[in-house]
């Protein structure tokens, strides 16, 4: 039994509508996530010292590099 134009239109509406809504919803979530990530208040962002502490604790940097960067960040000449 061949599919007529009305059946095809109904089938496309039934299958295509939710698919299009799903794609639009995913795009919305990605845009929203990006916007909230870039618009965080300074209180919720990690400070340079917190990032340094985390990198040292995870073993990403060694003790010498940690001390050198910590001195740089905490020096009185540094505007941070």
Secondary structure by P-SEA (a helix, b strand, c coil): ccccaaaaaaaaaacaaaaaaaaaaaaaaaaaaaaaaaaccccccccaaaaaaaaaaaccccaaaaaaaaaaaacccccc
